[in-house]
Amino acid sequence: MHAARNAVGARCPSVVLLHGIARTSASLKGLERSLQANGFATLNIDYASRTKPIADLADDIHPAIARFAASDMPLHFVAHSMGGLVTRAYIAKYRPSKLARVVMLGTPNSGSEVADFLSGSWLYRSFYGPAGRELTTASRSNASPPVDYPVGVIAGNRFIDPVAGLLILPKPNDGRVSVQSALLAGMTDHIVVKASHTGLPRHALVIEQTVAFLREGRFRAASVT
């Protein structure tokens, strides 16, 4: 696991960024730079997303987050895809004392029908590992405790893969996760943007709305598409 920390000031609110399965911290670099430009200190963690169950991945990232959260400033999380599930597992076990807000981008909170469709394949199980098997709709039932902290959910409604987008997933969807599955009981706010699953972290409106939620605890309705 690799953790890249950037502190833009000793008194800055802090943000932990967590990528999705089979991705790296590089997939969140643009979002990270925007957060830094808006006055947040960031910790963009690379973790071995395909090697362990989600609960064990939460254990893996704990030392880096504990060091990063040592100050008395608010600690936020911004997570893409399965990173949101890792975030939920992490908070359930290691809840930071200064926990503030969480933004989830295309997180399959109720699982993904794409994982359902592929989970019987040896190739899928081999490549995505234990965490991949936890992404099915059946596996997500009561997988984490209900949220009792501010959560903003951003879902996409555009897809690149026509097979998944048209034939496997309920509509609307982002090609990997349906809008309905991204929603989370107890969430504070949610929006839907015209972005694909992989495009969510790079989308200008997503970045703008993420900053808004971290600052204000709500998305800006005037910008919703």
C-alpha positions in Angstrom: 0.0 0.0 0.0 1.2 3.5 -0.8 -0.2 6.7 0.7 0.6 10.0 -0.9 0.0 12.9 1.5 -0.2 16.6 0.5 -0.8 19.1 3.3 -1.5 22.6 2.1 -1.5 24.1 5.5 -1.4 23.0 9.2 -4.9 24.2 9.8 -6.6 22.8 6.7 -9.5 20.4 6.8 -8.3 17.0 5.6 -9.6 14.6 2.9 -8.8 10.9 2.5 -9.3 9.7 -1.1 -10.0 6.1 -1.8 -10.0 4.6 -5.4 -12.1 1.7 -6.6 -11.3 -1.9 -7.3 -8.5 -2.6 -9.8 -7.7 1.1 -9.9 -4.9 3.2 -8.3 -4.5 6.6 -6.6 -3.6 8.0 -10.1 -7.3 7.7 -11.0 -8.1 10.4 -8.4 -5.2 12.7 -9.1 -7.2 15.4 -10.9 -9.8 15.4 -8.1 -7.0 15.5 -5.5 -5.4 18.6 -7.2 -8.8 20.4 -7.2 -9.3 19.7 -3.5 -5.8 21.0 -2.7 -6.5 24.1 -4.8 -9.7 24.6 -2.6 -7.7 24.5 0.6 -7.9 20.8 1.7 -5.0 18.7 2.8 -5.2 15.3 1.1 -4.2 11.7 1.6 -4.6 9.7 -1.7 -4.1 6.1 -0.8 -3.0 3.2 -3.0 -4.3 -0.1 -1.6 -4.3 -3.7 -2.9 -8.0 -3.7 -3.8 -8.0 -7.1 -5.5 -6.2 -9.1 -2.8 -8.4 -9.2 0.3 -12.0 -8.8 1.5 -13.3 -5.3 2.0 -13.1 -5.5 5.8 -9.4 -6.5 5.6 -8.7 -3.6 3.2 -10.1 -1.3 5.8 -7.5 -2.7 8.3 -4.7 -2.2 5.7 -5.4 1.5 5.3 -5.9 2.3 8.9 -2.2 3.1 9.9 -1.9 5.7 7.1 -5.2 7.3 8.0 -4.5 7.3 11.7 -1.2 9.2 11.1 -2.9 11.7 8.7 -5.8 12.3 11.1 -3.5 13.2 14.0 -4.4 16.9 13.9 -7.5 18.3 15.4 -8.9 19.3 12.0 -12.1 17.8 10.4 -11.5 14.6 8.5 -13.5 14.0 5.3 -13.5 11.0 2.9 -14.0 11.1 -0.9 -14.3 7.7 -2.5 -14.9 6.3 -6.0 -16.8 3.0 -6.6 -15.7 0.3 -4.2 -13.7 2.8 -2.3 -17.0 4.0 -0.8 -17.6 0.5 0.6 -14.1 0.4 2.0 -14.8 3.8 3.6 -18.0 2.5 5.2 -16.2 -0.5 6.6 -13.3 1.7 7.8 -15.6 4.1 9.6 -17.6 1.2 11.2 -14.4 -0.2 12.7 -12.0 2.8 13.1 -14.3 5.8 13.3 -12.1 8.9 13.4 -12.8 11.3 16.3 -12.9 14.2 13.9 -15.0 12.5 11.2 -16.8 15.1 9.1 -18.3 14.3 5.7 -18.2 11.6 3.1 -18.7 11.8 -0.6 -19.3 8.7 -2.6 -18.9 8.6 -6.4 -20.6 5.7 -8.1 -20.4 3.4 -5.1 -22.4 0.2 -5.4 -24.0 0.5 -2.0 -26.6 -2.2 -3.0 -24.2 -4.1 -5.2 -23.9 -4.3 -9.0 -25.8 -6.5 -11.4 -22.6 -6.6 -13.5 -20.9 -8.4 -10.6 -23.9 -10.7 -10.4 -23.6 -11.5 -14.1 -19.8 -12.1 -14.0 -19.3 -13.6 -10.5 -19.7 -17.2 -11.8 -16.7 -16.7 -14.1 -13.3 -18.0 -13.0 -11.7 -15.1 -14.8 -13.7 -12.5 -12.8 -13.1 -14.3 -9.5 -9.4 -14.6 -10.3 -8.9 -11.0 -11.4 -11.1 -9.2 -8.9 -10.4 -11.4 -5.9 -12.2 -11.6 -2.6 -13.5 -8.0 -2.7 -14.9 -8.5 -6.2 -17.0 -11.3 -4.9 -18.5 -8.9 -2.3 -19.8 -6.5 -5.0 -22.8 -8.6 -6.0 -26.3 -7.4 -5.0 -26.7 -10.4 -2.7 -23.4 -9.7 -0.9 -24.2 -6.1 -0.1 -27.3 -6.9 2.0 -26.5 -5.4 5.5 -22.8 -5.6 4.8 -22.1 -2.4 6.8 -24.0 -0.7 9.6 -26.4 2.1 8.7 -24.6 5.5 8.3 -25.0 8.0 11.0 -22.7 10.7 9.5 -23.1 13.1 6.6 -22.9 11.3 3.3 -23.3 12.8 -0.2 -23.9 10.4 -3.1 -23.0 11.3 -6.7 -24.3 8.8 -9.3 -23.7 8.8 -13.1 -26.3 8.2 -15.8 -24.1 7.7 -18.9 -22.3 4.5 -20.0 -19.6 3.5 -22.4 -20.3 -0.3 -22.4 -23.6 -0.8 -24.2 -23.9 -4.5 -23.1 -23.8 -3.6 -19.4 -25.6 -0.3 -19.8 -28.5 -1.6 -21.9 -28.8 -5.3 -21.1 -27.5 -6.0 -17.6 -28.0 -2.9 -15.4 -31.3 -1.3 -14.4 -31.6 2.2 -16.0 -30.3 4.8 -15.4 -26.8 3.6 -14.8 -23.2 4.6 -15.3 -22.2 1.3 -17.1 -21.1 -0.4 -13.8 -23.5 0.8 -11.1 -27.2 1.8 -11.4 -28.3 5.1 -9.9 -30.6 3.2 -7.6 -27.8 1.0 -6.3 -25.6 4.1 -5.6 -28.2 5.5 -3.3 -27.8 4.8 0.4 -30.3 4.7 3.3 -29.5 7.6 5.6 -27.6 9.6 3.1 -27.7 13.4 3.5 -28.0 14.4 -0.2 -27.6 13.0 -3.7 -27.3 14.1 -7.3 -27.1 12.4 -10.7 -24.7 13.7 -13.3 -24.1 13.0 -17.0 -20.9 10.9 -16.5 -19.8 7.3 -16.9 -18.5 5.2 -14.0 -14.8 5.8 -14.8 -15.4 9.4 -15.8 -17.0 10.4 -12.5 -13.8 11.5 -10.6 -12.7 13.6 -13.6 -16.0 15.3 -14.3 -15.9 19.0 -13.7 -19.4 19.1 -12.1 -18.6 16.2 -9.9 -15.5 17.9 -8.6 -17.4 21.2 -8.1 -20.2 19.4 -6.2 -17.7 17.4 -4.1 -16.1 20.5 -2.9 -19.5 22.0 -2.2 -20.6 19.1 -0.1 -17.4 19.0 1.9 -17.7 22.7 2.7 -21.5 23.0 3.1 -22.9 19.6 3.8 -25.2 19.8 0.7 -24.9 19.7 -3.0 -25.7 22.9 -5.0 -29.1 22.2 -6.6 -28.6 24.9 -9.2 -25.7 22.9 -10.8 -27.5 19.5 -10.9 -27.9 18.1 -14.5 
